[in-house]
């Protein structure tokens, strides 16, 4: 059995004012980097109201996905979080 699993993580945020954007993005990237996972791809999509970050990651099997979800929930202005394990 594999020691890890691949997961799709999607986080949606309310968009900030341009003046706050750089500092806010730095804090988000810091918090995402603290999560015990290997990020394979990271896409950032912006529209008029929201910012969506889509991450494909490799996560160790002994790490509980609810722990990752709780860590992401602590980020300011989070609207939606979804974590889906890819089964292949």
RAURRA-V785156 format. One record per residue. N is the residue number from 1. RES is the residue in three letters. BURIAL is # if it has 24 or more other ideal C-beta (glycine too) atoms within 12 Angstrom, else .. Layout:
n->[N | N]
res->[RES | RES]
burial->[BURIAL | BURIAL]
This chain:
n->[1 | 2 | 3 | 4 | 5 | 6 | 7 | 8 | 9 | 10 | 11 | 12 | 13 | 14 | 15 | 16 | 17 | 18 | 19 | 20 | 21 | 22 | 23 | 24 | 25 | 26 | 27 | 28 | 29 | 30 | 31 | 32 | 33 | 34 | 35 | 36 | 37 | 38 | 39 | 40 | 41 | 42 | 43 | 44 | 45 | 46 | 47 | 48 | 49 | 50 | 51 | 52 | 53 | 54 | 55 | 56 | 57 | 58 | 59 | 60 | 61 | 62 | 63 | 64 | 65 | 66 | 67 | 68 | 69 | 70 | 71 | 72 | 73 | 74 | 75 | 76 | 77 | 78 | 79 | 80 | 81 | 82 | 83 | 84 | 85 | 86 | 87 | 88]
res->[UNK | UNK | UNK | UNK | UNK | UNK | UNK | UNK | UNK | UNK | UNK | UNK | UNK | UNK | UNK | UNK | UNK | UNK | UNK | UNK | UNK | UNK | UNK | UNK | UNK | UNK | UNK | UNK | UNK | UNK | UNK | UNK | UNK | UNK | UNK | UNK | UNK | UNK | UNK | UNK | UNK | UNK | UNK | UNK | UNK | UNK | UNK | UNK | UNK | UNK | UNK | UNK | UNK | UNK | UNK | UNK | UNK | UNK | UNK | UNK | UNK | UNK | UNK | UNK | UNK | UNK | UNK | UNK | UNK | UNK | UNK | UNK | UNK | UNK | UNK | UNK | UNK | UNK | UNK | UNK | UNK | UNK | UNK | UNK | UNK | UNK | UNK | UNK]
burial->[. | . | . | . | # | # | # | # | # | # | # | # | # | . | . | . | . | . | . | . | . | . | . | . | . | . | . | # | . | . | . | # | . | . | # | . | # | . | . | . | . | . | . | . | . | . | . | . | . | . | # | # | # | # | # | . | # | # | # | . | . | . | . | . | # | . | . | # | # | . | # | # | . | . | # | . | . | # | . | . | # | . | # | . | . | . | . | .]
